[in-house]
Amino acid sequence: MIEPVKKYIQSDFLQKGFEYGLLSYGSECKDVDVLFIQDGWDYLEIGKIQKGVEKVLHGTSGRGRIGILLVLVPPGASEERYHYYHPNGRQHKEYMDFFSQELVPDVLEEIKLQGKKVRKMGLLGDSLGATVSLTIAIQKPSLWTDLLLQSGVFPGVLYDKLKALQTEKKEFHWNVYQVVGLQEDNFYYALSNEVFHILTHNRKLMELFSSLSMNLTYYEENEGHLWTFWQRDLPRALDFFIHK
C-alpha cells in the first residue's frame, strides 16, 4: 500500500502551518483527476480510503492514461474544524481563503511541475466536511466537476447561494454523489449546542440539485451519523468519482 507524500504549507490567512498529504495512483499518466478531501487524515486512518481506491481500481480496464491524485486536507482539532467548516464559524472566511488562494494553487503548481494536466477536480467530505466542500464549490463553481457529499450538514444559507448561482446564470455542471442515513435527523452537535436535521436537509438539497439538472446520484441508507457508515459507503463514492 502506497504512503502519502507529506507536504507543508504556511497559511497567511490562518496564521499557521498545515501538513497535507498527496496520494497518487497511475503516477506515470500525464492526465490526472484530482480529489480534495476534507478531514483527510481521518479518511486515511478511519475511512480506509486507500483500500477503497484500490478496491475500485482492481480489475478496472479502459481508464486510458488518466491518473488519480488524492489531496488529504488536515481537519485540525474539533473546535477548529467547526469554525473552519461551518458557515457560522469564526474562521470560516479565513479557511475558505486558505483553501482557494493558498492550498489549491499549491497543489496545482505541484501538478504542473510534474508536467501533468488536470482533467477534473473533485471535493469529498463527511458531515461538516461535506458542508465546506459544497461551500467551496459554490464560491468558484466553474473550477469543480465532482462533489462527493457524505451525511452533509447543509444550513439554509447554502440553498440561497445555490439559487443565486442559478439566477446569475453561472456556468456549473457538477457530478454530485450524495448519501445520507435514515437515522441522521435530530443529530445533536455538542460543540456548538446545535441540532442538525441532516436527513431532512439532504432531501431538500437533493431536490434543489435535481431542479438544477445536475448529474446526481443520491442514496439513503439505514445508518446513523458514524464513520462506520462512511467507510462502508466510500468505495461506492470513489467509484462514482473515478468512473463518471
Buried (B, 14 or more C-beta within 10 A) or exposed (E): EEEBEEBEBEBEBBEEEBEBBBBBBBEEBEBBBBBBBBBBBBBBEBBBBBEBBBBBBEEEEEBEEBBBBBBBBBBBEEEBBBBBBBBEBEBBEBBBBBBBEBBBEBBBEBBEEBEBEBBBBBBBBBBBBBBBBBBBBBBEBEBBBBBBBBBBBBBEEBBEBBEEBEEEEEEBEBBBBBBBBEBBBEBEBEEBEBEBBBBBBBBBBBEBBEEBEBBBBBBBBEBBBBBEBBBBBBBBBBBBBBEB
